Amino acid sequence: MSAIESEASEPHQAPRTPDKTTLARYYHQMLAIRRMEEALAKAYALRKFGGFLHLYIGQEAVAVGAIAALKPDDYVIATYREHAHAYAKGMSAKEIIAELYGKETGCSKGLGGSMHLFAADKGFLGGYGIVGGHIPLAAGTAFASKYRGDGRVTLCFFGDGSVPQGAFHEGVALAALWRLPVVFICENNLYSMGTPLYRSLSVADVSQKALGYGIARDRFDGDDVLRVRDRIAEAVRRARSESIPTLVEIITYRFRGHSMSDAGLYRTKEEVEEWKKRDPIAYGRDLLVRAKMDEKDIVAIEQKVAEEIEEAVKFAEESPELAFEKLSEFTYKE
C-alpha cells in the first residue's frame, strides 16, 4: 500500500493483468491528452483563441484510469479542467480543440469554450466553471438513474478546492441519504489555485469527510493508470450493484499553473521536478516496456498520437465560426 493511501481503503480484487492492447489504449489516451493540451497552450500563447485555459498536464492517469472503469453509457461530470475527461469519455480531439477555438465544428458549436465541453450522447455531462457547483448536479444525475432504474453510475470529478464549499457537502449528504449510484472523485493536486493544501483544509485527508456521511471511502496516489482503474472499478461496482456512493481522494499533481495566466511562482522548481519523476505518461510507457511491447510499436503509438493532434489543430483552424443567424437555434426553443 502506498504511503498516502488511507488505512480505510478497500483493496480491489480484480487482477492487474491487462493485455498489451489495453495498455496501449491507455497510453494512447494519456499521451493524446498531453499532446492536445501542449498544442492548446501553444495556440493560446499565439492568441488563436481567448478566454480561460486550465491545463491537466500531469494528471492524465486519473481521468483515463477512472473512466476506463465505466460502461459506455455511464455518466461523467467534471470541472473546468475537463479536456482530459472529455477525451477519455469518447470525444475527439477535433471537436474539443475546435470548441476552444470557438468554431462551429466544436462539441458545443463553439459557444461553450474550454470550461464547458459537453457531449450528452457520450454521457459526458459537462465541465463546470463554478467551483464545487456541479457536485449536487452529479447527485441529481445519479438520482435520475436510480429513479429510472437504468443501472448507470455517475462519476463526479472535482478538485481539493471544492471540498470546503457548501455545495460539496450538500451533494455528498444527499447521495448518502438517498443511497445514490455516484462516485465522488477528489483530484487532490495539492493546490487550490495558488493556495497550498495546508492553508485551505484543516484535515489533509479529504476522504475522511466520508465518515461524516456514512459512505465508503478510498485514498491513493494517481500516477499509475492501472491502480486508478482498479480502485475506481471497486467504487463503481459498489455504486452499481449496491447503490452505495463512495468518496475517493486521488493524490495527483499539475505540472503547469492553475491556468495559463498563472506562472506558478508559489511552488519551487525542486517540488515540480520531484513530481515530474512520477509522470503518469512515462509510467504508462514503462508499463508497455514491461509488457514486452516492441519499441517500434510504442513509437508507432506516439507517431499516431502526433498525427492525430496535428490533424485536429488543422481541423480547428480551418473550421468556420457559427453563423450569426444560427445563434437563435441554440438560444431559444420553439
C-alpha positions in Angstrom: 0.0 0.0 0.0 1.3 3.5 -0.9 2.3 5.7 1.9 -0.5 8.1 1.1 -3.2 5.5 0.9 -5.8 5.6 3.7 -6.0 2.6 6.1 -9.7 2.6 5.3 -9.1 1.8 1.7 -10.5 -1.4 0.4 -8.1 -3.3 -1.9 -9.6 -4.2 -5.2 -9.6 -7.9 -6.0 -9.5 -7.6 -9.8 -6.3 -9.0 -11.4 -3.8 -6.4 -12.7 -3.0 -8.4 -15.9 -4.2 -6.2 -18.8 -3.0 -7.3 -22.3 -0.8 -5.1 -24.5 -3.8 -3.9 -26.4 -5.4 -2.5 -23.3 -2.1 -0.9 -22.1 -1.6 0.6 -25.5 -5.1 2.1 -25.4 -4.4 3.7 -22.0 -1.0 5.0 -23.2 -2.5 6.4 -26.4 -5.3 8.2 -24.4 -2.9 9.7 -21.8 -0.4 10.8 -24.4 -3.0 12.3 -26.7 -4.4 14.3 -23.8 -0.9 15.6 -23.0 -0.1 16.5 -26.7 -3.5 18.0 -27.1 -3.0 20.3 -24.2 0.5 21.2 -25.2 -0.9 22.2 -28.6 -3.7 24.2 -26.9 -1.1 26.0 -24.7 0.9 27.0 -27.8 -2.2 28.2 -29.6 -3.4 30.2 -26.6 0.0 31.9 -26.3 -0.3 32.8 -30.0 -3.8 34.2 -29.3 -5.5 31.7 -31.6 -8.3 31.8 -29.0 -9.1 33.6 -25.8 -10.9 33.1 -22.5 -9.6 30.8 -19.9 -7.4 27.7 -20.3 -6.8 25.3 -17.4 -4.4 22.5 -18.3 -4.5 19.0 -16.9 -0.9 18.2 -17.7 0.5 15.8 -15.0 -2.9 14.3 -14.0 -3.7 12.2 -17.1 -3.7 8.8 -15.4 -6.6 9.9 -13.1 -9.1 10.7 -15.9 -8.1 7.8 -18.2 -7.9 5.2 -15.4 -11.2 6.2 -13.7 -13.2 6.4 -16.9 -11.8 3.1 -18.0 -13.7 1.6 -15.1 -17.1 2.7 -16.5 -19.5 1.3 -19.0 -20.0 3.4 -22.2 -23.4 4.7 -21.1 -22.3 5.7 -17.6 -22.1 9.5 -16.8 -19.2 11.8 -16.2 -19.4 15.3 -14.8 -16.2 17.4 -14.3 -14.8 20.8 -13.5 -13.4 23.5 -15.8 -10.2 21.4 -16.1 -12.1 18.8 -18.2 -10.3 18.4 -21.5 -8.9 15.0 -20.4 -12.2 13.7 -19.1 -14.0 14.6 -22.3 -11.4 12.9 -24.4 -11.3 9.8 -22.2 -15.1 9.6 -22.4 -15.0 9.4 -26.2 -14.9 12.9 -27.5 -12.4 13.5 -30.3 -9.5 15.9 -30.2 -11.0 17.6 -33.2 -14.3 18.6 -31.5 -12.5 19.5 -28.3 -9.9 21.8 -30.0 -12.5 23.3 -32.4 -14.7 24.1 -29.4 -11.8 26.0 -27.7 -11.2 27.8 -31.0 -14.9 28.9 -31.0 -15.7 27.1 -34.2 -19.0 25.6 -35.4 -17.4 22.1 -35.5 -16.8 22.2 -31.8 -18.8 20.0 -29.5 -21.0 22.9 -28.5 -20.8 24.8 -31.8 -18.0 27.0 -30.3 -20.4 28.6 -27.9 -19.1 26.9 -24.7 -15.4 27.1 -24.9 -12.7 25.5 -22.7 -14.7 25.3 -19.4 -18.0 24.0 -20.9 -17.3 20.9 -23.0 -20.4 18.8 -23.3 -21.5 15.6 -25.2 -24.7 14.1 -23.9 -24.6 11.3 -26.5 -21.3 10.1 -24.9 -22.5 10.5 -21.3 -20.2 13.4 -20.7 -22.4 15.9 -19.0 -20.1 18.9 -18.9 -17.4 20.8 -17.4 -18.5 23.5 -14.9 -16.8 26.8 -14.0 -18.3 27.3 -10.6 -16.0 25.6 -8.0 -18.0 22.7 -6.4 -21.2 23.8 -8.0 -21.5 20.7 -10.1 -21.4 18.2 -7.2 -25.1 18.5 -6.4 -25.8 18.1 -10.1 -23.9 14.8 -10.1 -26.1 13.7 -7.2 -29.1 14.7 -9.2 -27.9 12.7 -12.2 -27.4 9.7 -10.0 -30.9 10.2 -8.5 -32.4 10.2 -12.0 -30.5 6.9 -12.8 -31.9 5.3 -9.6 -35.4 6.6 -10.2 -35.4 5.2 -13.8 -33.6 2.0 -12.8 -31.3 2.3 -15.7 -28.2 0.8 -13.9 -26.0 3.8 -14.8 -23.2 5.1 -12.5 -22.1 8.8 -12.3 -18.5 9.8 -11.8 -18.1 13.3 -10.4 -14.6 14.8 -10.6 -13.6 17.9 -8.6 -10.5 19.5 -7.0 -9.5 19.8 -3.4 -10.6 23.5 -3.6 -14.2 22.2 -3.9 -14.1 20.4 -0.5 -14.6 23.5 1.7 -17.6 24.6 -0.4 -21.2 24.1 0.9 -22.2 22.5 -2.4 -19.8 19.6 -1.8 -21.4 18.7 1.5 -24.9 19.2 0.1 -24.2 16.8 -2.8 -22.5 14.2 -0.7 -25.1 14.4 2.1 -28.0 13.8 -0.4 -26.1 11.0 -2.1 -25.6 9.3 1.2 -29.2 9.9 2.4 -30.7 8.5 -0.8 -28.1 5.9 -1.5 -27.3 7.1 -5.0 -25.1 5.3 -7.6 -22.4 8.0 -7.7 -18.6 8.1 -7.1 -17.2 11.4 -6.0 -13.6 11.7 -7.1 -11.5 14.5 -5.5 -8.4 15.1 -7.7 -6.2 16.5 -5.0 -3.4 18.3 -6.8 -2.3 19.9 -3.5 -3.2 23.5 -4.6 -6.4 25.4 -4.8 -5.4 27.9 -7.4 -2.2 29.2 -5.7 -3.2 28.2 -2.1 -1.5 25.1 -0.7 -3.5 22.4 0.9 -2.3 23.1 4.5 -3.8 26.6 4.2 -7.2 25.5 2.9 -8.1 22.3 4.8 -7.7 21.6 8.5 -7.7 17.9 7.8 -5.5 17.0 4.9 -7.1 13.6 4.3 -10.2 14.6 2.2 -11.5 11.0 2.2 -12.3 11.3 5.9 -15.2 13.6 5.0 -17.0 10.4 4.0 -17.1 9.3 7.7 -19.5 12.1 8.5 -22.0 10.8 6.0 -21.6 7.1 6.5 -20.4 6.3 3.0 -17.5 4.3 1.6 -14.1 6.0 1.1 -10.7 5.4 -0.6 -7.5 7.3 -0.9 -4.4 6.6 -3.1 -1.9 8.2 -5.4 -2.8 8.7 -9.1 0.4 8.2 -11.2 -0.4 4.6 -12.1 -3.3 4.3 -14.5 -3.9 0.7 -13.6 -4.2 1.5 -9.9 -6.6 4.2 -10.6 -8.7 2.0 -12.9 -8.8 -0.9 -10.4 -9.6 1.2 -7.3 -12.3 3.2 -9.1 -13.7 0.0 -10.5 -14.4 -1.2 -7.0 -16.3 2.1 -6.2 -18.2 1.8 -9.5 -19.2 -1.8 -8.6 -20.4 -0.7 -5.2 -22.5 2.1 -6.8 -24.0 -0.1 -9.5 -24.7 -3.3 -7.5 -25.4 -1.9 -4.0 -26.3 1.8 -4.7 -23.7 3.0 -2.2 -21.8 6.2 -3.0 -18.1 6.5 -2.4 -15.8 9.4 -1.8 -12.4 8.8 -3.4 -9.4 11.0 -3.0 -6.7 10.7 -5.6 -3.4 12.4 -4.9 -2.1 13.9 -8.1 -0.1 17.0 -9.3 -0.4 19.5 -12.2 2.9 20.4 -13.7 1.6 23.8 -15.0 0.0 26.7 -13.2 -3.7 26.9 -12.3 -4.4 28.5 -15.6 -2.4 30.0 -18.5 -2.2 33.3 -16.6 -0.6 31.6 -13.6 3.2 31.4 -13.6 3.1 29.1 -10.5 5.7 31.1 -8.6 4.2 29.8 -5.3 5.9 26.5 -6.0 9.6 25.7 -6.0 11.3 24.3 -9.1 12.5 21.4 -7.0 9.0 20.5 -6.0 7.8 20.4 -9.6 10.8 18.4 -10.7 10.3 15.9 -8.0 6.7 15.3 -9.0 7.8 15.0 -12.7 9.7 11.9 -11.7 6.3 10.4 -11.2 5.0 11.5 -14.6 2.0 9.2 -15.5 2.9 9.3 -19.2 6.4 8.0 -18.5 4.9 5.4 -16.2 2.4 4.3 -18.9 5.2 3.9 -21.4 7.1 1.8 -18.9 4.1 -0.5 -18.5 4.3 -1.2 -22.2 8.1 -1.9 -21.9 7.5 -4.3 -19.0 4.8 -6.0 -21.0 7.5 -6.6 -23.6 5.9 -4.5 -26.4 8.5 -3.8 -29.2 10.0 -0.3 -29.1 8.9 0.2 -32.7 5.3 -0.5 -31.8 5.5 2.0 -28.9 7.0 4.6 -31.2 4.2 3.9 -33.7 1.6 4.8 -31.0 3.5 8.1 -30.3 3.6 8.9 -34.0 -0.1 8.2 -34.4 -0.9 10.5 -31.5 1.3 13.3 -33.0 -0.6 12.9 -36.3 -4.0 12.9 -34.5 -3.3 16.1 -32.7 -1.7 17.8 -35.7 -4.7 17.0 -37.8 -7.1 18.1 -35.0 -5.4 21.5 -34.8 -5.5 21.9 -38.5 -9.2 21.0 -38.5 -10.0 23.6 -35.8 -8.1 26.3 -37.6 -9.8 25.7 -40.9 -13.3 25.3 -39.5 -15.8 28.1 -39.8 -17.3 30.0 -36.9 -21.0 29.6 -36.3 -23.0 32.0 -38.5 -24.7 34.8 -36.6 -28.1 33.9 -38.0 -27.8 30.4 -36.4 -27.4 31.7 -32.9 -31.1 31.7 -32.2 -31.3 28.0 -32.8 -29.2 27.4 -29.7 -30.7 30.3 -27.6 -34.4 29.8 -28.0 -36.6 26.8 -28.2 -39.6 26.7 -30.4 
